[in-house]
Amino acid sequence: MKISIFTTYTNPEERKDPWREALNCYEDFADEIIVTGKDWPYEFSWDLIGKTFEKGYQKSTGDWVIRMDIDYFFHEKNLKRLSKLLSDYNDYPGVVFPQYQFFTPDRFQLKTRLCVALNKKRFPEIKLNGGGDLCLATLNGKLLDVNKLPNLNIPIFQYDSMFRTKKIIAKDRARFARAWERHFKNYGKRG
C-alpha cells in the first residue's frame, strides 16, 4: 500500500510555520510528499484553499492520500499503527483523526475530528470541494460524514500559533477574514 501526504505553504519562514519539522515528520509516514500553494497570493479568493487542496490531492499517487496542513504532525509512535489501520479500513472512503490544537507548550484543546486520510485507490471520485469552507472531502458531490467513518484515535497535533507572534497571527487572520468576505459577502464568524 502506497501512502501520499500533501501539504500547502507559502512564505513559511515569514509566517513562522514549522515547515521543515512537518516535512521531516511526513517522510516517516509517507512514500510520497507533495507540496502545493507555494505561489499563494497575499490577498486571495476563499475558494483558492479548496482548489489548492484539490491540486495536491490530484498530484498524489498513493492508494491512501493524507492532507496535512503544514502545522499538523503525527507522533512517531503511531507510524506502524497508522499504516495497519489504513489497510484494515480499505473499504471506507476516508478515516477520521482527532485534532489537538496547541496554543502554548502546556495548553491545548481537542478542536475537532478531521477526515483528512482519503482512500483514493478505491474511491477515485473523492474531491476536496465541500463544506462551508469549500475544502472538505466529498464523494459524488456529498460531504463525507465524520460520524459514519472509522475514527482511528491517532491524534493530529496542530501547532498553529505556537511559533508565531501576535502580529503575525493578527495579520494572517485579517487576510483570511477579507478572503472570506470577498467570497461569501459577509464576515461570518471571522468578523
Backbone bond lengths (Angstrom), bond angles and torsions (degrees), N, CA, C in turn:
res aa  C-N    CA-C-N  psi(-1)  N-CA   C-N-CA  omega(-1)  CA-C   N-CA-C  phi
1 M - - - 1.451 - - 1.529 108.67 -
2 K 1.319 115.76 130.05 1.459 121.25 178.91 1.526 109.48 -100.04
3 I 1.337 116.24 133.30 1.461 122.56 178.66 1.523 109.38 -113.96
4 S 1.315 116.02 128.87 1.463 122.39 173.66 1.521 108.45 -110.68
5 I 1.312 116.04 142.88 1.464 121.81 169.50 1.519 106.65 -121.84
6 F 1.327 115.72 131.82 1.465 117.96 172.00 1.515 109.43 -122.73
7 T 1.327 113.44 150.61 1.455 121.38 -179.26 1.518 108.22 -143.24
8 T 1.320 116.17 171.00 1.462 121.62 177.37 1.513 109.01 -133.17
9 Y 1.315 115.14 146.24 1.464 118.91 170.22 1.515 110.34 -163.71
10 T 1.323 114.12 151.04 1.457 123.71 174.14 1.529 106.81 -136.86
11 N 1.303 116.64 132.50 1.471 121.98 178.95 1.527 112.68 48.75
12 P 1.327 118.27 53.70 1.470 119.36 -174.83 1.531 113.63 -65.47
13 E 1.308 117.81 -28.55 1.473 119.72 178.42 1.531 109.79 -67.80
14 E 1.319 115.81 -47.73 1.464 121.38 -179.58 1.527 111.74 -62.84
15 R 1.340 116.59 -38.34 1.465 121.40 -178.18 1.528 111.83 -84.28
16 K 1.309 117.34 -4.14 1.474 123.14 -179.76 1.535 111.84 62.54
17 D 1.338 115.80 36.57 1.462 120.49 175.80 1.527 109.07 -76.98
18 P 1.327 118.56 143.46 1.464 121.47 177.12 1.535 111.19 -82.28
19 W 1.331 116.42 55.00 1.462 121.75 -169.53 1.525 113.16 -68.41
20 R 1.308 118.57 -39.53 1.472 119.32 179.49 1.527 110.56 -64.30
21 E 1.325 115.77 -45.48 1.458 121.04 179.35 1.532 110.71 -62.86
22 A 1.338 116.12 -40.15 1.460 119.87 179.67 1.528 110.89 -64.17
23 L 1.320 117.11 -47.54 1.464 119.56 -179.92 1.526 111.09 -62.38
24 N 1.329 117.39 -37.94 1.471 120.32 175.66 1.524 110.62 -61.62
25 C 1.320 117.02 -41.85 1.461 121.39 177.76 1.532 110.04 -61.46
26 Y 1.310 117.26 -46.44 1.461 121.50 -176.43 1.528 111.68 -64.14
27 E 1.338 116.58 -33.01 1.470 119.88 178.61 1.524 111.60 -59.52
28 D 1.320 117.12 -32.12 1.464 120.61 178.78 1.523 112.42 -70.50
29 F 1.324 117.76 -29.27 1.454 121.86 -172.86 1.528 113.98 -101.36
30 A 1.320 118.03 -21.86 1.465 120.03 -170.13 1.521 112.47 -120.20
31 D 1.327 113.96 151.92 1.466 120.96 172.47 1.522 110.49 -84.06
32 E 1.334 116.55 -16.95 1.458 122.07 -175.77 1.520 108.12 -149.21
33 I 1.330 116.48 138.08 1.466 122.02 175.39 1.524 107.90 -124.11
34 I 1.321 115.39 128.63 1.466 122.38 179.61 1.533 107.10 -117.36
35 V 1.333 116.41 135.03 1.468 121.76 176.02 1.528 108.11 -120.31
36 T 1.329 116.18 127.33 1.459 121.51 174.98 1.524 108.41 -125.87
37 G 1.320 115.82 172.80 1.455 120.51 174.26 1.516 115.20 82.91
38 K 1.316 117.71 13.00 1.466 119.58 -177.79 1.533 112.30 -67.14
39 D 1.318 116.71 -19.90 1.475 120.87 -177.73 1.529 112.16 -109.81
40 W 1.314 117.24 25.51 1.465 122.86 -178.25 1.531 109.56 -61.06
41 P 1.337 118.70 126.67 1.471 119.53 178.20 1.529 111.55 -70.14
42 Y 1.308 116.36 152.72 1.463 120.48 -179.47 1.530 110.69 -60.13
43 E 1.322 116.67 -49.88 1.462 121.77 174.20 1.529 106.28 -98.32
44 F 1.315 117.01 121.95 1.462 121.07 -171.22 1.519 110.58 -136.07
45 S 1.311 115.65 165.40 1.452 121.85 174.19 1.532 107.90 -89.69
46 W 1.320 117.04 139.67 1.462 121.22 -174.41 1.530 112.34 -55.30
47 D 1.316 117.22 -37.41 1.461 119.02 -177.03 1.530 113.12 -67.45
48 L 1.333 117.42 -10.08 1.463 120.74 175.72 1.537 111.16 -63.10
49 I 1.323 117.38 -29.26 1.467 120.44 -179.35 1.530 109.61 -60.81
50 G 1.317 116.69 -56.29 1.463 120.53 179.23 1.517 112.47 -61.32
51 K 1.333 117.13 -38.67 1.467 120.21 179.13 1.534 110.90 -64.96
52 T 1.327 116.82 -37.65 1.468 120.95 178.59 1.527 110.02 -69.85
53 F 1.329 117.43 -40.79 1.464 120.73 175.63 1.528 110.12 -62.03
54 E 1.327 115.86 -45.23 1.471 120.30 -179.24 1.533 110.54 -61.22
55 K 1.319 117.06 -39.31 1.468 121.09 177.95 1.529 110.47 -61.02
56 G 1.339 117.22 -44.72 1.460 121.10 177.68 1.516 111.65 -63.49
57 Y 1.325 115.99 -40.14 1.459 120.75 179.17 1.531 110.77 -63.94
58 Q 1.322 116.61 -45.20 1.468 120.30 -178.87 1.529 112.13 -66.31
59 K 1.319 117.61 -33.72 1.468 120.65 178.21 1.525 112.37 -72.63
60 S 1.326 116.73 -21.59 1.463 121.53 -177.85 1.523 110.12 -73.78
61 T 1.333 115.66 135.50 1.464 120.60 -176.50 1.525 112.85 -110.63
62 G 1.318 118.10 5.88 1.457 121.13 -178.13 1.511 113.46 -74.04
63 D 1.341 114.94 160.76 1.464 120.92 173.15 1.531 108.78 -65.90
64 W 1.336 115.43 -44.51 1.461 122.56 172.79 1.523 107.69 -111.42
65 V 1.335 115.73 137.34 1.461 121.94 179.71 1.530 107.61 -122.37
66 I 1.331 115.14 129.28 1.461 120.72 -179.17 1.525 108.85 -115.44
67 R 1.336 115.63 124.02 1.467 120.91 176.18 1.522 108.35 -91.65
68 M 1.322 115.62 119.58 1.464 120.69 179.47 1.526 108.67 -122.15
69 D 1.336 117.29 125.28 1.461 119.18 168.33 1.528 106.90 -63.92
70 I 1.312 117.33 155.33 1.459 121.09 -174.37 1.529 112.86 -67.52
71 D 1.326 117.76 -6.84 1.469 120.11 175.06 1.536 111.64 -111.37
72 Y 1.338 117.27 19.16 1.459 123.24 175.93 1.527 109.59 -98.97
73 F 1.338 115.74 141.72 1.464 121.33 179.05 1.526 110.57 -140.22
74 F 1.327 115.58 147.60 1.457 123.02 165.48 1.519 107.60 -102.19
75 H 1.316 116.93 150.83 1.468 120.81 173.23 1.524 107.72 -81.25
76 E 1.323 115.33 138.98 1.466 119.63 -176.50 1.527 113.32 -60.95
77 K 1.314 118.12 -23.28 1.469 119.86 179.70 1.533 111.91 -66.22
78 N 1.343 117.76 -15.12 1.468 121.77 -178.40 1.525 113.77 -96.91
79 L 1.314 117.58 6.80 1.459 121.68 -175.30 1.539 112.45 -56.70
80 K 1.300 117.88 -58.78 1.472 120.95 -177.77 1.517 111.48 -67.37
81 R 1.311 115.85 -38.05 1.466 120.97 -178.86 1.528 111.54 -63.31
82 L 1.334 116.95 -41.59 1.466 120.40 180.00 1.523 110.45 -61.38
83 S 1.299 117.22 -48.44 1.462 121.13 -179.49 1.527 111.11 -59.47
84 K 1.327 117.13 -44.37 1.465 121.08 -179.87 1.523 110.90 -63.46
85 L 1.332 117.12 -44.78 1.462 120.02 -177.90 1.529 112.15 -66.81
86 L 1.322 117.43 -37.39 1.471 119.05 176.01 1.523 109.84 -60.85
87 S 1.309 116.13 -40.45 1.470 120.78 177.57 1.530 110.87 -65.51
88 D 1.333 116.81 -41.54 1.471 121.26 179.98 1.521 112.42 -63.62
89 Y 1.332 117.27 -33.67 1.469 121.48 -176.15 1.526 112.37 -103.47
90 N 1.299 115.92 35.87 1.456 122.20 -176.50 1.527 113.76 -65.66
91 D 1.327 118.69 -15.61 1.464 121.26 179.60 1.524 112.76 -87.02
92 Y 1.328 117.56 -1.73 1.470 122.09 -178.45 1.530 110.09 -104.07
93 P 1.333 116.85 149.71 1.472 119.18 178.01 1.525 113.62 -73.79
94 G 1.325 116.95 -20.95 1.459 120.29 -179.34 1.511 110.64 -162.24
95 V 1.308 115.21 168.71 1.462 121.65 174.72 1.518 108.31 -132.58
96 V 1.331 115.25 163.74 1.464 121.69 -170.86 1.531 110.31 -118.13
97 F 1.330 115.16 143.45 1.463 122.73 177.13 1.527 109.27 -124.25
98 P 1.334 118.35 142.84 1.465 119.25 169.47 1.532 108.76 -74.16
99 Q 1.324 116.27 143.21 1.472 121.26 179.97 1.527 109.15 -112.39
100 Y 1.318 115.36 122.03 1.464 121.87 175.54 1.528 108.07 -103.68
101 Q 1.322 117.03 118.54 1.458 122.54 -178.55 1.528 109.05 -99.70
102 F 1.329 115.98 121.19 1.459 122.04 -179.87 1.519 110.34 -96.79
103 F 1.323 115.15 134.47 1.462 121.83 176.69 1.525 110.52 -104.74
104 T 1.321 115.44 -42.32 1.463 123.37 176.13 1.527 105.58 -137.18
105 P 1.327 118.59 167.80 1.468 119.16 -178.06 1.532 114.74 -55.63
106 D 1.324 117.37 -25.50 1.459 119.37 -177.81 1.535 113.62 -117.61
107 R 1.333 116.81 13.45 1.464 120.10 -178.78 1.528 110.14 -134.21
108 F 1.340 115.78 119.66 1.452 120.80 179.62 1.519 109.21 -148.28
109 Q 1.333 114.84 169.85 1.464 120.42 176.03 1.519 108.93 -142.05
110 L 1.325 115.99 151.99 1.451 120.56 169.11 1.518 105.29 -76.99
111 K 1.314 116.78 110.62 1.455 120.54 -171.73 1.532 112.18 -84.67
112 T 1.332 116.50 -49.70 1.460 120.04 -173.84 1.517 108.99 -166.71
113 R 1.319 115.38 -174.01 1.462 121.46 170.19 1.520 106.57 -117.65
114 L 1.315 115.61 130.50 1.461 121.73 -173.45 1.526 112.02 -109.88
115 C 1.320 116.15 132.25 1.464 121.14 170.08 1.529 106.50 -99.94
116 V 1.327 115.65 87.48 1.467 120.24 -177.62 1.528 112.98 -118.86
117 A 1.339 118.30 -4.37 1.466 121.36 174.15 1.523 107.33 -103.48
118 L 1.313 115.68 118.67 1.459 121.63 -171.02 1.519 110.70 -122.02
119 N 1.321 115.76 136.78 1.453 123.18 -177.22 1.530 109.50 -86.79
120 K 1.321 115.53 83.43 1.465 121.19 -174.84 1.526 112.41 -69.62
121 K 1.319 117.07 -33.71 1.469 120.03 -178.05 1.528 111.42 -64.34
122 R 1.330 117.43 -47.09 1.467 121.29 -176.48 1.525 113.09 -85.84
123 F 1.353 116.22 -22.17 1.465 120.47 -175.79 1.538 109.65 -132.32
124 P 1.333 117.53 69.08 1.473 120.15 -175.66 1.532 114.13 -67.09
125 E 1.336 117.79 -9.51 1.468 121.23 -178.99 1.529 112.86 -82.47
126 I 1.331 117.74 -2.43 1.465 120.36 -179.65 1.527 109.53 -62.64
127 K 1.326 115.35 138.99 1.468 122.98 175.59 1.525 108.38 -131.55
128 L 1.311 116.64 156.94 1.467 122.02 175.53 1.523 107.79 -108.52
129 N 1.328 115.74 78.80 1.463 120.96 -173.25 1.526 113.13 -146.69
130 G 1.324 118.41 14.91 1.455 120.24 -171.42 1.514 114.52 -112.84
131 G 1.322 113.46 -177.87 1.455 121.12 178.63 1.511 111.52 77.69
132 G 1.321 114.79 175.01 1.455 121.13 -178.92 1.509 113.54 -63.84
133 D 1.333 116.78 -24.38 1.471 118.77 179.70 1.526 112.84 -102.27
134 L 1.335 117.49 7.45 1.465 124.12 172.67 1.526 114.42 64.90
135 C 1.333 118.10 24.86 1.473 118.05 -178.86 1.529 112.70 -139.73
136 L 1.329 117.95 13.00 1.458 120.71 177.20 1.524 109.99 -89.39
137 A 1.329 116.15 159.96 1.462 121.69 -175.36 1.527 111.55 -72.80
138 T 1.330 114.29 135.09 1.454 122.07 173.83 1.523 109.07 -125.98
139 L 1.304 115.47 153.98 1.465 122.29 174.11 1.513 106.75 -128.58
140 N 1.315 115.69 120.15 1.469 121.76 -176.87 1.521 111.61 53.01
141 G 1.332 115.84 40.37 1.457 122.21 175.83 1.523 114.99 82.41
142 K 1.336 118.51 0.25 1.470 121.44 -179.52 1.518 109.89 -113.09
143 L 1.321 115.34 134.64 1.460 122.00 -179.91 1.526 110.59 -59.93
144 L 1.336 116.73 134.08 1.463 119.95 173.93 1.528 107.93 -69.42
145 D 1.301 116.40 126.04 1.467 122.89 -175.78 1.525 109.33 -88.44
146 V 1.334 117.09 113.80 1.468 121.05 -178.49 1.528 112.03 -60.89
147 N 1.325 117.78 -21.12 1.459 120.80 179.33 1.523 112.94 -80.06
148 K 1.342 117.23 -10.53 1.464 121.12 -179.51 1.532 111.90 -112.64
149 L 1.318 116.32 9.56 1.467 121.07 -179.49 1.525 109.58 -115.53
150 P 1.322 117.34 154.51 1.468 119.83 177.88 1.527 111.83 -61.42
151 N 1.331 114.75 135.69 1.466 121.44 175.39 1.522 106.70 -98.04
152 L 1.332 117.09 114.06 1.456 120.74 -174.27 1.519 114.16 -76.05
153 N 1.291 118.50 -15.78 1.465 121.87 -177.47 1.531 111.43 54.99
154 I 1.311 115.12 34.40 1.462 123.00 170.48 1.520 105.05 -112.89
155 P 1.323 118.31 109.74 1.463 118.89 -173.82 1.523 113.75 -70.83
156 I 1.323 113.44 146.60 1.462 121.63 164.85 1.520 105.22 -100.47
157 F 1.304 115.72 125.33 1.457 121.40 178.71 1.523 108.11 -97.10
158 Q 1.330 116.67 123.51 1.462 122.04 -179.51 1.526 109.25 -109.24
159 Y 1.322 115.51 124.22 1.465 121.27 -179.27 1.521 110.08 -109.71
160 D 1.308 116.11 48.85 1.454 125.21 -174.20 1.525 114.09 -49.75
161 S 1.290 117.49 -53.66 1.469 120.82 -172.63 1.524 113.45 -109.84
162 M 1.295 117.49 2.75 1.468 121.38 -173.41 1.524 113.98 -58.86
163 F 1.312 117.05 -38.23 1.459 120.45 -171.06 1.522 113.18 -110.10
164 R 1.308 116.82 1.27 1.462 121.36 -175.63 1.525 111.32 -99.17
165 T 1.321 113.89 151.20 1.460 119.47 173.64 1.529 108.72 -81.74
166 K 1.311 116.61 164.04 1.460 120.30 176.62 1.525 110.49 -59.89
167 K 1.326 116.34 -36.05 1.467 120.67 179.90 1.532 110.77 -63.59
168 I 1.313 117.54 -44.45 1.469 121.21 178.93 1.524 110.09 -64.31
169 I 1.323 116.74 -43.32 1.467 120.92 -179.84 1.528 110.37 -62.64
170 A 1.315 117.31 -46.74 1.472 121.20 -179.26 1.523 111.44 -62.30
171 K 1.312 116.36 -43.77 1.464 121.63 -179.72 1.540 110.42 -62.47
172 D 1.320 115.93 -43.94 1.456 121.24 -179.11 1.521 111.83 -67.10
173 R 1.326 116.83 -44.74 1.463 119.65 -179.67 1.526 111.31 -65.94
174 A 1.320 116.69 -33.98 1.465 120.15 178.59 1.526 111.05 -66.52
175 R 1.323 117.87 -42.65 1.470 118.72 -179.32 1.520 111.21 -70.01
176 F 1.352 117.96 -32.97 1.462 120.03 175.25 1.528 110.41 -68.22
177 A 1.316 118.08 -37.54 1.471 121.46 176.73 1.528 110.52 -63.78
178 R 1.334 116.63 -41.51 1.481 119.62 178.22 1.532 110.64 -63.77
179 A 1.331 116.57 -40.25 1.465 120.03 179.37 1.529 110.27 -64.03
180 W 1.324 116.17 -41.90 1.459 120.64 178.20 1.531 109.66 -60.90
181 E 1.330 117.11 -47.58 1.463 121.36 -178.21 1.525 111.22 -63.21
182 R 1.320 117.68 -41.20 1.475 119.95 178.44 1.525 111.09 -61.10
183 H 1.322 117.02 -38.66 1.465 119.97 -176.56 1.532 112.79 -81.85
184 F 1.353 117.13 -45.38 1.454 121.01 -172.29 1.534 113.39 -101.23
185 K 1.348 117.08 -4.38 1.470 122.94 177.21 1.526 113.01 65.69
186 N 1.323 116.95 24.62 1.468 122.96 172.34 1.532 107.00 -160.02
187 Y 1.311 116.07 165.96 1.468 120.03 178.84 1.521 112.41 -93.30
188 G 1.323 116.95 -10.29 1.455 119.27 -179.85 1.533 110.94 50.54
189 K 1.315 117.26 -131.11 1.475 121.87 178.31 1.515 111.97 -84.66
190 R 1.306 117.29 1.56 1.462 121.09 -177.26 1.518 112.42 -94.49
191 G 1.338 117.91 1.44 1.443 123.27 -175.11 1.475 114.81 -58.40
